[in-house]
Amino acid sequence: MAEAYTPVALSPIRKVIAARMEEAARTIPHFRASADIEVDALMGLRSEVCRQRPDQLSLNDFLIKACAGALLETPEINIQWGGTEIRRYSSADISIVTALAGGGLSTPIIRDADSKSIWEIAREVRELGARAARNALRTDEIFGGSFSISNLGMHGVDQFDAIINAPQCAILAIGRAARQVLVSQEGAPRIATVLRATLSVDHRALDGTVAAAFLAAFRRGVEQPQCLLREW
C-alpha cells in the first residue's frame, strides 16, 4: 500500500530554525502575559501624518517605535541571558521576525530604534526586509538584538504565542486590530479598534511584574501616540 503523503526535504534554513526553536522551547522556561490595546488614536495619527507627509508608514512601524519607548521605560526587559550574567542594553535593538517567501524566517534588527524617527524605522524595515528576501543580510544584522517583535496581524491572526529568540529574554507577539464593543467604566457600550499583544518572557531572568510594567508602557505609547512623533 502506497504511503498517503509526499516527503519534503528540510531546507537548510528550516533545519536551523528547527534546531533553535527546539532548544529554546526545551531550555527556556516561558511564561506569557497579554494585553488588549486600543489603536484608534494611533491609526488616526498615522492617517494624519501620511496626509501631511506622504511616506509609506505602516501600523507596524508605529508599533516598533512604541515598543522601543517601552523598552527604555522598563530596561529590566531589554536584556540577553548570558548564563552566569544578564546583559542589560542601553538602546532598543529590536529584531523583527520576518517571513521569507520560500519558507522560513529571518530576524533583521532595527538598531537603536529608540533614537530613530518613525520614518527612519519604516525605511530600515523595508530595506532589511527586501534584503532578507534575497538572503543578503549580514550576520550582524540578524544575530544579537535585545528584544523581538512578531506581528501576524496582517495575516488575520487574533492572538498567538511566540517562542523567545535566544539569547534574548522576551518577544512580543502582535495580533490583528479589529473592531470590538467595549464597556466604559460608567457601563456605556462603545466601539473601539483593539489588538492583542502577547509577551513571552524568560522566567529565569524576569518576573511577572516586569512583564506587566512593559505592557503598560507599550499600551501608553500606542494609546497616546503623539509621543512617538516628538522628533517631527
Buried (B, 14 or more C-beta within 10 A) or exposed (E): EEEEEEEEEEEEBBEEBEEBBEEBEEEBEBEEBBBBBBBBBBBEBBEEBEEEEEEEBBBBBBBBBBBBBBBBBBBBBBBBBEEEEBBEBEBBBBBBBBBBEEEBBBBBBBBBBBEBBBBBBBBBBEEBBEBBBEEEBEEEBBEBBBBBBBBBBEEEBEBBEBBBBBBBBBBBBBBBBBEEEEEEEEEEEEEBBBBBBBBBBBEEBBEEEBBBBBBBBBBBBBBEBEEBBEEE
